[in-house]
Amino acid sequence: MNIRKLLIISLTLGISISGISQNPIVQTYFTADPAPLVHDGTVYVYTSHDEDTTVNNFFTMYDWRCYSSDDMVNWTDHGTVASLKDFGWMDKTNGAWAPQAIERNGKFYLYVPIHGEGISVLVSDSPTGPFHDPLGHRLILDSEDVWTDIDPTVFIDDDGQAYLYWGNPSVYYVKLNEDMISYDRSIGKKGIVPVEMNTESFGESPSKDGRHHSNYTEGPWIYKRNDLYYLIYAAGGIPEYIAYSTAPTDEGPWTYQGYIMERAPHLAFTNHPGIIDFKGNSYFFYHDQDLSGGEGFKRSVSVEQFEYNEDGSIPMLTPTKEGVEESVANLNPFKKVEAETIAWSEGLKTLSDDQAGIYVTNIHNGDYIKVRSVDFAKGAKTFKARAAVLEGGNIEIRLDAKDGQLLGVCEITENDGSWQTFTIKTKKQKGIHDLFFVFKGGKGELFNFDFWEFNK
């Protein structure tokens, strides 16, 4: 079932996907297991990717994707940045599970669990790839059971020591060497240290399966704030809640602090946290099943803004459909903006080619893109869009709503299917507005959309 059909189902079920929605932050693909990274004034979110078609009624995941934002409301799609095909030493065709990335000394390290094949690492000179395999084998080789080697989380402490935590139903860690692709094997069992799973550290287990010895389940996320170390994780078995523990050091001892997100109807039976501070605000990432209309193997990344309590504790967080209400920066429409920079969309997908890179496709009559907090300053006079005609159609340029004030209509017609630029004059509009591109045309695919730009 594709996302277009699922959107129709969502409307039928009364699930809100209106212009005020911000969650989930990606609508063109099913994304899960968010891992945010702040770098050079931009948030990069690495995600796993649930395929549109589920095989054998189980997680169907072949690659990892990346999205970025400098305002926390508009997200730019960077496409697939890594996949199972990057590991030539194994023949696994499914199981690209929850990743996390970190930067060190100008390089970016992406730690990825491959279900049943342990944890591997990829390296790139750019946060958006291309990533390559520097080892030719798994990074985590020696734990007791490779099936527990999932959900890596990575952290570099103030003294430069890097840690990699992971695990289900227990937690393990290694002390990474400075190269970030090997670890100190002089501690623990060949370098792997098991964390004691007790109620003082992680709460009492509600599970009766005999595997989980505490409330901890999976999906750890480690970070430091004000000399306190936080370990956030999925808890309570299935369905999963989010809980956390704190410690005076990154090796513990951990003290259980309780739940911070309870189960909600539109959350999936799994969950996976990620927390960052960005431009003076704190943000909590997770995933839900809202976009798929309740299919737990087709999840979507969402985010909420929050504030820590004065004592450093995390308040109870409510998953919302509104998401982040205010941007932390305004979008400049007077420079080239990639069409795949989106706050909300309906009916669309993204693909890539050698000429355009990532572009928006699967455009049909009535589909649209919403871009938030666009600063027109003293006004724009012209609009241009780069597109490739299929059946052909129009882009209605509107303000503040799908049926809002019409600035102009850009006709995307009469070319040979190659990438071309189309320019029109627009009504002058000042100030900061949400911008809507509403696509109109016949019954088929109208065109592909690469980028847009206004001119003063």
N, C-alpha and C positions, 0 to 999 in steps of 0.2 A: 504494500500500500504506500503510495507516495505522499509527500507532504501536502500537496494540493488537496487530495482527498481527505487527509486528516484535518485540514483546516475546515473543510465543509462539515465534517463530523463534529468538530469542536463547536461550530456555530449551532448545529442541531442540538447539541447537548447543553447549549447555553453557556459555554466557557467563554470568558471575556478575552477577545483578541482585538479590541477596538484601538482607536488611535491613542488612547491614554495608557495603554499597556507598554511596559518596558521589559517585563519578564515573560518568557525567556529572552536573553539578549541576542540569541541567534535563532532565526526562523528558517533559514535556507537548508540547514542540515540538522540532524539529531546529534547533539554534542553532550558529553558527560564528563565527570571527573575533573572539574576545572582546577587548573594550577596557575594562578596569577604570578607574574614576575614584573616588578617595577624596574625599568631601565631607561635612563636618559630622558626622563620626563614623559614616559609612555608606559602604559600597562599592557603587557602581553599576556594573554590567557591561552595556555596550551590545554587541549582537550582530547579525550578519546572521542570516537565517532561511531555511533550506532547506525548501522546501515538501514536504509528504507525497508529492505526486505529481510526479515529475520529467518535464519536457517535453524531447523530442528528446535524451534521454540526456546532459543538460548541467546545469550549475548553474541551478536554478529559484528565483529570489530576488526578491521583490517589495517587501519592507519591512524595517525594522529594529526590534528589540525591546530592552527594558531589564529588568534584574533587579537587586534590591538585597538587601544583607545587612548586619547590624551584628554578626554573630557568626561569619561565614565557613562556617557549616554549613546554615543555613536561608536560602532565597532566595525573595524575594517577587516575583511576576510583575507587572510594570507594563504588560504588553501591548505592542502596536505603538505606538511613539512617533514614527515617521516612515515614509513610504513614497514610492515613485516618484510617486504621485499628488500629492505636495506640490510638484512642479515642473511648473507649468502651461505652461512654455515649451518642453517637449519631449514627445515621444510615445512614449518608451521604456517598454516594459511588462515588461522583465526586466532584471536586472543590478544589484540592490541589494547591492553587495559590501561589503567590510570597512570599518566606520566607526571613528571615535574621537571622544570628546568631551572638552572642557576647560571650566573655569569661569574667568571673568574679570569683575571688577567687578559681581558679582551676576547675570551672565547666563551661559548655557550654550551653547556652540558645538559643534555636531555636524558633523564633516567626513565626507562620504560620497562614495565613488566610485560612479559609475554606469557600468557596463561599456560602453565605446565612447563615453561622453559626458563624460569627464573627471571632475574632483572639484568638488563643490559644498559649500555650507555652509548649515546651518540654525541658527536661534537660538531660545532659549526663556528664560523667567524661572524655570523649574524644571528640575531634572535629569531629570524624567520627562515633560517636555513640557507642553502641546503646542508643537512646534517649527514655525517658519515660515521661508520662504525670503526673506531680506532683499534679495537681489540681482536675481532674475529671470533669471539666467544662470549659467553655470559660474564658479567661482572660478578654477580653473586652465584658462586658455584657450590658452596660447602654447607649450606644450611641443611637441617634434617630432612626437609621435604620441599622440593621446588614448587609444589602446589601452594605452599604458604607464602612464597616469595612474590608478593604483589604489593601494589600501592606504595612505591618509594616516595619519601619526602626528604629533601636535602637542605642543609643549613650550614653556613659558615659563621663561626663565632668570632668575637672581637679579636681573639688572639690568632686568628687565621686557621684554626683547626676546623675542618669540615666533617660533618656527620651525615650519614645516610641511615634513616630509619625506614622500616617497612613491616608488613606482616598481617596475616589473618590465620589463626585466631589469636596469635600472640604477637608481641612486638620484639623486633631485633634491631641492632644497629651495628655499624662499622665506623671506624674513624678513617675517613678518606685521606689519602696522601695528597700532597699539593697538586699533583697532576690530575686529580679528580677522576681518574680512570683506574685507580688501584687503591688498596687499603692496607692499613697496618695489621699484619697477621700475628703480631706478638701478644695480642690480648684475646680473651675469650677462647672460643673453640675455632682455631685457625683464623682469628680475627673477627669472628661474629659473636656478638655479645647478646644473650637473651635478657630481656627486661623481665623482672619478677612480676607476674600477673596476680596481684592480690587486690582485695577490696579497698584497702587503704589507698592504693595507687590509682585504681580504675573503677571502683564501685562494684557493687554486687551483681553477679551475672544472673539475668532472668532466664537464660537459656537452659534447657534440659538435655541438650545433645551431648554433653560430656566433653566437648571440644573447647568451649569458651570458659575459662577459669575466672573471668571477671566480666565487667560490663563492656569492656573494650571488644570491638568486633573487627574493624579494618579501617583503611583510609586515613592513616595518620598525617598530620600536618604540623611541623615543628617550626617555632620562631621564638625570638627574644624581644621583650619589651620592658624597658625600665628595670633592667637587671633580673627580670623574672622570665623563666622559660615556660612556654606554653606548648602543650601537645593536644591538638584538637583531633577528633576522630569520630567515625561512625560507631554507634554503640547500641546495645540492647538487642542484638540479633535482628531477625527479620520480622517486621519492617524496622528499618534502622532510624534511630534518632541521631542527633549530634551532641556529643559531650566533650568535656575537656579536663585535663589535669595540668598542674603546674609544678615547677621544681626550681631549686636554687642553682642548679647546674644543668647542662645539657645531657648529663648522664644520670640524672635523678638526684635523690629519690623523688618520685612523682607522688603528688597528692591529688586525689580525686576532688573535682570542684562541682560536678553536676552537669545537667543537660543545658544546652543553649538553643537547641531547635528540636521541637517535638514533631511527631508525625502529623501531617496534614493531608487532606483528601487528594490534593493534586501533586503530592510528592511521590516519588517512585519507592519501591520496596527497598532499594539501596539509596545511599546518599554518600557524598564525598565533599569535605569542606576545604576551603582555601581562604586565608585572611591576609590582607595587606593594609598598609597605610599609604595614602596617595594624596598629595596636595592638601594636607591638613585634615583629611577625613579617613575614617576606617571603613573597610568594606569586607563583607562576608559573602563568599561564593559557594554555591551548592548546585545540585541539579534536581529537576522535577520531571514529571511525565505529562505536563499540561498540554504541550503542543501536539502530542500524539493521541490526546483524548483518553489517556489512562493506560497506555501500554508500557509496562515496566522495563522492557528491553529496548525502548525508544525514548531516550531521556534528553533533556535540554538544560543547558546551563543558565542559572539565574544569579542575581546579586542583590544584596541589601546593604544600605549604608547604616552604620550603627555607631554608638559612642560607648566606650568603656566606662564602668562605674569608677568612682573616685579611688577605690581601693585596688583598681586594676582588674577586677572581675568582669566577666562578660555577661551582659544581661540576656534574658530570654529573647530570642529573635523570632519574629513571625514571618514566614514566607509569604510574599505578596505578589500580585500581578502587576502592580504599579512600579515596583523596583526602585531604582535611583530616581528621585524626583527632580533634583537640580544638577545641572552640569557644572563642572569645575572650570570650564573654559568654553568660549564660543567658537563656532566653526567659521572659518574664513572662506566665503564663497568666491572670492576674487583670485583664487589660485586653483589649479587643477585638483579636483576631488574625485577619488575613485568611486565608480558607481557602486562598488561593493562596500562602501562606507554607509552603514545602515543603523538606524535606531529601531525601526520596525519595518517589516515587509510582509506581503502576502503573495503566495503562489510562485515564488521565484526560487532559482537555484544559482549556483556559481560554478564556472568552469575556468579553464585557462588555456592559452595558446602562446606560441612564441612571439606573436606581435603585440598582443594586448596584455599579456600576463593574466591575472585574475579578472574576470568580467562577469556581469549579471546575465543570466540566460533563462530559458523557460518562461519568457514574458508573454502573457496572454491578456486579452481584453479584461479590464477591471483590476488587474494586479497593480500594486503600488509599492513605492519606497517612501518611508518617512525619515527625514534627517532633522535632528533636534538642535535648537539654539544656534541658528544660523544668523550671523551678524552682517546685515546688509549696509550698515553704516549710513551714509547719506543717499544710498540707492544705487541700483544697477540699471544699465541701459540695454545690454544685450546678454544673451545666453547661448552657449554652445554645448553640444553633446557629441561625443564620438560613439558611433554605433555601426552595426553591420546589419543590413536589411535581410529579413527572411521573407515573411509575407508583407511586412510594412505596416506602419501605424503611426500614432501620435504620442507625444509626451505632454500631458497637461501639467503645467507648473502652477502649483497652488500654495497658499499660505495657511498655516495653522490648522487645517483640516483637509480631509480627502475631498470635500466639496467646498473648500474655502475659496478665498479671493483668487481669481485667475490672473496670473501675471502674463501668461502667453501659452501658445501651443506650438511645440516644435514638431514639425512633420519629418518622420524618418521614412522616407520613400525614395524610389527611383535611384537605386544604385545596384551594383552587380553582386552584392553580398560581401564585398570587401569592407574593411574598416574605413569609414569616412567621417568627416566632421560636419555637423549641421548647425547653422547659426540663425537666430531670430532676434528681433527687437522685443523687449519686454516692458511692461508697465513699471514705472519707478516706484519702489517701496523702500522706506527707511526702517531702521531699527532691527531688533532681534526677533526672529520668528522661527517656528517650525516650518520646514519645507516639505512639500509632498510632490512626488512625481507619480502621476496617475497615468497608466498606460491604456490606450484605447485603440481598437482596430477590429479585425475580423475574428474568425473562430480559431485560426491556427496560431503558431508562434510568430510573433510580430517582428522582433529584431533582437540582437544582442547589444548590450549597453556597457561601454568601457569606462568613460569618465564624463564629467560635466564641469562647467566653469561659467561664472558670471563676469561681466566686464563693466567697469564704471563709466 
